[in-house]
């Protein structure tokens, strides 16, 4: 029943497009995913520090004079290719992303510095299809009342060590200060990657507006920025989303 509901809600996202900053792609989407219990934890970072780790082909998207780095733990479910149902076991797993923001031709998007997943199949498939820096991690997600206990430790032999441990959840009520910034960070409808020849590729993403809630987090361990020389200190900007149904297109020339 959950799988059928995920498929239905993923397809239904195509009925809601007025919020998009540009039209849906003309081609057919490649895969559907449902994301649950997602924490947006963002830290301000000097643009020069981001410029050192983002390929020069990608113009940084900064707000004012500040760049931002996000660490986003969540759970994937309902992962499937177009025309296929989710495959039991392999379609659901935890994922943890490290992301910043770039923009090309008026299309603001996401650049992923790293992605950790609790599924070796997902890691292998995403590396091949999307050329993304995915790594296998030992991960656990445990609900505790209205919060989640989330732990991740990278175990891929070809990636630098990185770990995250924290407890987080919504605090209720509308978003407090930073709502405009929260939308600017979250409402991104594509991702950018660099292929083997150094060309810029874009993969379009579609979903409804993010159902953002105010959040709190007790982050006990976070070395996700360390491989990039980015020490994430100080309190982050926090937001929570219970669910997002998503369609993703194959990458193509930006």
C-alpha positions in Angstrom: 0.0 0.0 0.0 2.8 2.5 0.8 4.5 1.7 -2.5 1.3 2.4 -4.4 0.8 5.6 -2.5 4.4 6.7 -3.3 3.9 6.1 -7.0 0.6 7.9 -7.0 2.0 11.0 -5.2 5.1 11.1 -7.3 3.0 11.2 -10.5 0.7 13.7 -9.0 3.5 16.2 -8.7 3.1 17.0 -12.4 -0.2 18.6 -11.6 1.4 21.3 -9.6 3.9 23.4 -11.7 3.0 27.1 -11.1 5.7 27.5 -8.5 8.5 26.5 -10.8 11.0 29.2 -11.9 11.1 27.6 -15.4 8.8 25.1 -17.2 9.1 21.4 -16.9 11.6 19.7 -19.3 10.1 18.5 -22.5 11.7 15.0 -22.2 10.4 12.1 -20.0 11.4 11.9 -16.4 13.7 9.1 -15.5 13.0 8.2 -11.9 10.7 8.9 -9.0 11.8 9.2 -5.3 10.0 10.0 -2.1 12.1 11.8 0.6 11.0 11.7 4.2 12.1 13.3 7.5 14.6 15.6 5.9 16.6 18.1 7.9 18.1 21.1 6.2 21.1 22.2 8.3 22.9 25.2 6.6 26.1 27.0 7.6 27.3 30.3 6.2 30.6 29.8 4.3 33.0 32.3 2.8 32.6 32.2 -1.0 36.3 31.9 -1.5 36.2 28.6 0.5 33.5 27.3 -1.7 35.2 28.4 -4.8 38.2 26.2 -3.9 36.0 23.1 -3.9 33.4 23.8 -6.6 34.5 23.4 -10.3 35.3 26.7 -12.0 32.8 26.0 -14.7 30.0 26.5 -12.1 29.2 30.0 -11.0 28.5 30.2 -7.3 25.1 31.2 -6.2 25.6 33.4 -3.1 23.2 35.5 -1.1 24.5 38.9 -0.4 28.2 38.2 0.2 27.6 34.8 1.8 27.8 31.3 0.5 26.0 28.4 2.1 26.8 24.8 2.7 24.0 22.4 3.6 24.1 19.0 5.3 20.8 17.2 4.7 20.1 13.8 6.4 16.9 12.1 5.2 15.4 8.8 4.1 14.6 7.7 0.6 11.7 5.5 -0.2 9.7 4.6 -3.3 12.8 4.8 -5.5 11.9 3.5 -9.0 12.6 3.9 -12.7 9.8 5.3 -14.8 7.3 2.6 -15.7 8.5 0.3 -12.9 7.4 -0.2 -9.3 9.8 0.2 -6.4 11.8 -2.9 -5.8 11.5 -4.2 -2.2 14.5 -3.6 0.1 16.6 -1.7 -2.5 14.1 1.2 -2.9 14.4 2.5 0.7 17.5 3.6 2.5 19.0 6.5 4.5 20.9 9.2 2.6 23.0 12.2 3.7 24.0 15.0 1.3 26.5 17.8 1.5 25.5 20.5 -0.9 26.0 24.1 -2.0 24.5 26.3 -4.7 25.3 27.3 -8.2 23.4 28.9 -11.1 23.6 28.9 -14.9 21.5 30.8 -17.3 19.1 31.9 -14.7 18.5 28.4 -13.4 19.6 28.1 -9.8 20.5 24.6 -8.8 22.4 22.3 -6.4 26.0 21.2 -6.6 26.6 18.1 -4.4 30.0 17.9 -2.8 29.2 14.4 -1.5 26.3 12.0 -1.1 26.3 9.1 1.4 23.8 6.3 1.2 23.0 3.2 3.1 22.6 1.1 -0.1 25.5 -0.1 -2.2 23.2 -0.6 -5.1 22.0 3.0 -5.0 25.6 4.2 -4.7 26.7 2.2 -7.8 23.7 3.2 -9.9 23.9 6.9 -9.1 27.6 7.0 -9.8 27.0 5.5 -13.3 23.8 7.4 -14.3 24.5 10.8 -12.7 28.3 10.9 -12.2 27.6 12.0 -8.6 30.1 11.6 -5.7 28.1 8.9 -3.9 29.7 6.9 -1.1 28.5 3.9 0.9 27.9 4.5 4.5 26.9 2.6 7.6 23.7 4.4 8.6 20.9 4.1 11.1 17.7 6.1 11.6 15.7 5.6 14.8 12.5 7.5 15.6 12.2 8.9 19.1 8.9 10.6 19.9 8.7 13.5 17.4 12.4 13.4 16.7 14.9 11.1 14.8 18.3 9.8 15.9 20.4 9.7 12.8 23.9 8.2 12.5 26.1 7.9 9.5 29.7 6.7 9.1 31.3 6.5 5.6 32.7 3.1 4.8 33.5 3.4 1.1 37.2 2.5 0.5 37.5 5.2 -2.2 36.3 8.2 -0.2 37.6 10.3 2.7 36.2 9.5 6.1 33.2 11.5 7.1 30.5 11.1 9.8 27.4 12.6 11.2 25.4 11.9 14.4 22.5 14.0 15.6 19.0 14.1 16.8 16.5 16.4 15.1 12.8 17.1 14.5 10.2 19.8 13.9 9.4 22.3 16.6 5.9 23.1 15.3 4.5 26.4 14.2 5.4 28.5 11.2 8.9 29.2 10.1 10.7 31.7 12.3 13.4 34.1 11.1 15.1 33.3 7.8 12.0 32.1 5.9 13.0 34.0 2.8 16.5 32.5 3.0 15.1 29.1 3.7 13.1 29.2 0.5 16.1 30.5 -1.4 18.1 27.5 -0.2 15.5 24.8 -0.6 13.6 25.6 -3.8 16.1 24.3 -6.3 14.8 22.5 -9.3 17.9 21.1 -10.8 21.4 19.7 -10.0 24.6 20.4 -11.8 27.4 18.0 -12.5 30.7 18.0 -14.5 31.3 15.1 -16.9 34.5 13.4 -17.7 35.3 15.9 -20.4 34.7 18.9 -18.1 31.3 19.8 -19.6 28.5 21.0 -17.4 25.4 18.8 -17.3 22.1 19.6 -15.7 19.5 17.2 -14.3 16.1 18.7 -13.8 14.1 17.9 -10.6 10.4 18.5 -9.9 8.4 18.5 -6.7 5.8 20.7 -5.0 7.1 23.6 -2.9 8.9 22.3 0.1 6.7 21.9 3.2 9.2 23.5 5.5 8.8 23.6 9.2 10.8 25.1 12.0 13.3 22.6 13.4 15.7 22.0 16.2 18.7 19.7 16.2 21.3 18.4 18.6 24.3 17.7 16.3 26.8 15.6 18.3 29.2 14.8 15.5 29.6 16.4 12.0 32.7 16.0 9.9 30.9 16.1 6.6 32.7 19.3 5.6 36.1 18.2 6.7 37.1 16.5 3.4 36.7 19.9 1.7 38.6 21.9 4.3 35.3 23.3 5.6 34.8 23.3 9.4 31.2 23.8 10.1 31.0 25.7 13.4 28.4 27.7 15.1 24.6 27.2 15.1 23.2 26.2 11.7 20.0 27.5 10.1 17.6 24.6 10.6 14.4 23.5 8.8 12.5 20.2 8.5 10.4 18.6 5.9 8.3 15.5 6.6 7.8 14.4 3.0 8.7 15.4 -0.5 7.6 13.4 -3.6 10.0 14.0 -6.5 10.6 13.2 -10.2 14.1 13.4 -11.6 15.2 13.7 -15.2 18.4 12.3 -16.8 21.3 14.7 -17.0 21.9 16.6 -20.2 23.9 19.6 -21.5 23.2 22.7 -19.4 
